[in-house]
Amino acid sequence: MASIDRLSSLPDGVICHILSFLPTKRRVATSVLGKRWRFLWVHVPCLHFNFSGYKFRKKGTQASDIINRVIFRHKAKIMDTLTLNRVKYNEYQLETWITTAMDRSIRNLYLELSFDTFPRYLYNCKTIVHLKLENKRASLSAVKNVSLPSLKKLYVHNLVCENDDALPRFLSGCTSLNELNMAFLFEKDEDFVGCINISSPTIKMLQIAFNNSHHFEYRMIINAPALRYLQVEDYDLECITIPITIISLVEADISLKHYRFSNLETNYNSTVVKFLHSLSYVKCLKISGRIFDEPTIRTCKINSRVGSPFSVSTYLGRRGILRTEPISSLNTRTFFDHQGLLEFDTPVKASAAS
């Protein structure tokens, strides 16, 4: 029985949409299927280049040569997505590829490269919606004119702020930003001890991580009144300030470094308690840590210095820190419990706001 080619009977637009789910290499390979297929791939609005572990058959061939040929043959008027992963390049080549994508109204740009500085030509792009930079180091400088009006999702790995003004100026140009995921890099030879200021009226999801931060005393201010989800990983809460109570907050996931929780009782005015006060309307609170000094905590119990346990929910409710009644979920956990001090107390309830 002869096979029926139903795929070729589809409109070009539908075939291009199907091809967009294939890696660029396989997409280009479809050009040998027939005369109609020869140039269909050049109209697919997505380009993905991943050369991790790739070996070229011809000696002297470089990934940049292939990218140049594909991009300059590409005919789609609007480029939906461009992905560059593990590519060797020079600065001129990278700028050419990205500016070409910007000229075609790029919407999603994913870069996993080895550049050291946040590319300045990315500070002004009217169409980009999702930007992901996963690199060894991304130094952000204070640029006066930043215009990313369509940007809704931003992920930056190993970010280094050159000064206090760098991040606020950048975020001021992201007027539609909803999701912000930043992993900050702290370098051994870095002398700058400043303030990381995350201020945005539009951010709803904020995820923050810190790499190699234990030797540095950075401060952070979070001013995001529309925030609904907050995740802080591996950082001292004593260094974080939230100047407002976030009424819209639904969930907070806090991963602490070394901290003695008995300080919550003895030092009620501490920065940590003030930080918790700013989360007073949260519905789901998760607290975790790598190593806690005694007292050790896990699920809804804190053991004090003298060994008498007190309930997390009772403490936070008594101090008026939690205002949700009842709180949907409070989950505290630790990876180390050397003395078997973990205790449980459920369900968790918080006192109503006074």
N, C-alpha and C positions, 0 to 999 in steps of 0.2 A: 504493500500500500504506500503510495507516494505521500511524502510529508507535505503539510500545508504551511506556508510561511504567512502566518497571520500578523506577525510583527511589522513586516514591511507595508502592510495595508493601513497601518495607523498614520495619523497626521504627523508631520515633522515635529510639531511642538510637543506631542505626547512622547515620541521617541526620545527627544532631547531630555525630557523630564526623567525618563527611565534611565538614560545614560548618565544622568547627574549622580546616580547612586553608585556608579562604578568608579574605581580608582582611575586617575587620568591616563595611566599607561594602557589599561584595558580599553578605555574609551577611545583612545587614538587607534588602537588595534582594530576596531570595528570598521575602519576606513577600507579594509580589503574585502569586505563582504559584497561589494557591488558598487556600481556607478553612483547610485543614490546615496549610499552610505559614506562615500569618499570624504565629504566635507561636513557631514552632519555634526560631528564632534566639536567643530569650531564654534558652533552656536550654543553649546551647553554653557550655562552661566556660572558653573562651578569649576574651579581648578584646584586640585590637591596634589602636592608634591611632597613625597616622603622618601628620602634616600638613605634611611637608617639601615646599615648593613648591606646596601645595594652594591653589586659588583658589575662594572661595565664590561661588555664584550670587547669593544674596541679600545685599544690603548690610547691614552691621551684624551679620551672623552670625559668631560666634567659635567656635573649636575647642572651648573649654570648654563652650559651650552644647550641642554635639553629644555630648560625653563625658558630661555630666550626664544628658541624656535617655537615652542608651544604658545607662549604669550603673544608673540607678534603675528602668529597665524590665527589667533583667536578673534572671532568676529562678533561675538555677542555684544550688543550695545550696552547692556547692563550686566555687570559682574556681581553675582550674588555672594559668592564665597571664594576666597583665596587662602590656601593653606600652604605654608612653607615649613617643612620639618627636616632638621638635620641637613642643611644645605651649606656647602662651602661657597662663599661669595666675597666680593669686595664691596665697599660702600656705594660705589657708583651703580653696580648691578642691583643691589637691594633697593636703592632709591628709585631706579628705573622701573623695577617690577611693581613697587607699591604705588608710585605716582601714576603708572599706567592703569592700575586697578582703581585708583581714585578718580581718574578721568572717566572711568566707566561706571561711576556711581556705586562703588563697592559697599556692600552691606555688612558682611562678616569677614573679619581678617584674623587669622590664627597664625602666629609666628612662634616657632620653637627653634631659636637661633642662638648665636653666641655674641651678639652685639653688647657693648658696654654702656651705651647711652640711649635713653629713650629717643627714638627718631623724631626730629623736630618737624618733619613734614607731616607727621601724624597729628600735630596740634590743631590743624585746621582741615577738617573733612566734614562736609555737610551731610553726607549720606550714611556714614558708618554707624551700625546699630550694635554690633557685638565685636569687641576688641579683646584678643587674648594674646598676651606676651609672656612666653615661658622661656626664660633665658638665664644665663649665668649671672648677669648683673644688668640692671636698668637704672641708670642715673637720671633723675628727674630734676631739671633746672627750672628756675623761676622765669617763665616766659610771660610777657605782658598780655599778648593776644592769643587766647585759646578759644577755639570755636568748634565744638563737637555737639551741635544741637540735637542730633538724632541718636546719640550714643545712649543705650539703655543698660548694657552689660559690659563691665570692665573687669578683666582678670590680669593682674601683673604679678609675676614671680621675681623674687630677689630685687625688690625696689629699694633704691637708695635716694633719699631726699638731700639735695645739696645744701639747702637752707630751710628756714622756717616758712618761707613764702612759697616754696615750690609746689607743694601739694594743694594748698588753698587756692592758688591762682589757677592750677589745672582744673580742679573740681568746679570752680566758678564758671568755666566754659562748658561744663557738661550739664546743661539745663534740663535734660530728660532722664538722667541716670537713675535707674531703679536698683540695680544689683552691682555691688562693689566687692571684689575679692582681691585682697592685697597680702602678699608675703614680703615682709620687710627684711632686708639684709643688713647685718651689722658687721663691719669689717674690722680686723684687728688693728690696723694702722689709722683708723678714723678717729679724729679728735673732736669732731662736732658733736656736742651734747645739746640738742635743741628740743623743740616741741613738734610732734606730728599732729597736725590739725586736720581732722576729717569733718568738714562742715558742708552739709547739703540739705536743702529742704525737700528733696525728692527721693532720696535713697530709702528703700524699703527692706533690702537685705544687705547686711554688712558682715563680711567674713575677714578676720584679721589673723595673721600668723607672723611669728618672729623667728628668724634664723640667727643663731649665735648671738643672742641678746644678753646673756648672763653677765657679760663683762661691761655692760654699758648702762647708763642711767638716763634713758630717754623718757620723755613725758609725752602723753597723748591726750588730746581733747577730742571728744566725739560729740558733735552737735548735729543730730539728725532727728528732727521731731516727727518724721513720718515713718520711722523705723518699725518694722514688724518682726524681723529676725536678726539676732546678733550672735555671732560666734567669735570668741576670742581664744586663741590657742597659744599656750606656752608663754605667758607674760605675767608680770607682777601687777596685780590690780592696784597696788599702791601708786602706780605711775599713771593710771588712767583716770581721767576726769570727764564726767558727763554733766554739764552745767544745768541741764533741764531734766524733768521727769518725763519719760517717754510713755505717754498714755496709750499709744497705738501698739506697743510691744506685745507680741504674742508668745514668742519663744526666745530664750537666751541659753546658749551653750558655752559655759566658761571653763576653760582648761587652765588651771593655775600652776605656777611653779611653787617653790618652797614658801609656805606661809603657815604661821601658827594661828589656828582658828580661835584659840583662847583669847587672842587679842581683841576679838569682837566683843567680849564681855568687859574686858578691862579698859579698852580704849574705844568707846562708842563713837567718838568724834573722828575716828581714823578715816583715811581716804577710802579704804575698802568699804566701810559701812556707808559712806556717802555714795560710793559707786552703787551699792546694793539698793540704796534709797531711790536712785534714778531708775531702777528696774521695778519699782513697787507695783506696777500694774501688769507685770508679766504673768502669763497663764501657764507657761511651762518653763521651769528653770532646771538646768542641768549643770552640775558642778563636778569637775574631775581634776586630777592632778597626778603628776608622775611620782613624787615622793613628798609626803606630808610628815613634818615633825610631829611628835606626840603633842597635842591630841590628833588622833587619826579619825577620818570620817569615811562613811560610805553612804548608806541609804537612810537619809532622814535622821541621823543621829550624829552629834558631835561629842567627843569625850574631852572633858576639860583637863587641865594640867594636873589636878589632884585625883583624877580618875572618876569623878562623878559625871555621868552622862547627862546631857540636856538635849532636848529635841530641836532640830533645825527649824521645824515649823513653828514650835513654841517661841523660840528666840526671835525669829524673823517677824512673827506675828506680834509678839509683845512689844517689839521696838517700832512697830508700825511700818516696817520695811516692805512687807507684802500686803497689798490692799485687795487682792482678789479673794473672794470668799465663796466656795473653797478654791484654792489653787488647783489647777488641773493636774499638774505633775511636778514633783520635786525629786530629782534624781541626782544624788551625790555619790561619787565612786572614786576609788583609788586603786592603784596597782599593787601597793605594798601594805600589808597589815602584819607587822612583825610580832605584835603582842596579842593578837586576837581581840582587838578592842571594838570590832565592828558590831553595831547594833542596828535594829530595824524598828521603824515606827510608822505604821500606815493605818488609815489613810492620812494624807497630809492636808491640813487646813491652815488658813491664815486668817488673822483677825480682820474685821472690816475696818475701812478707813475711818478715822475719828474726825 
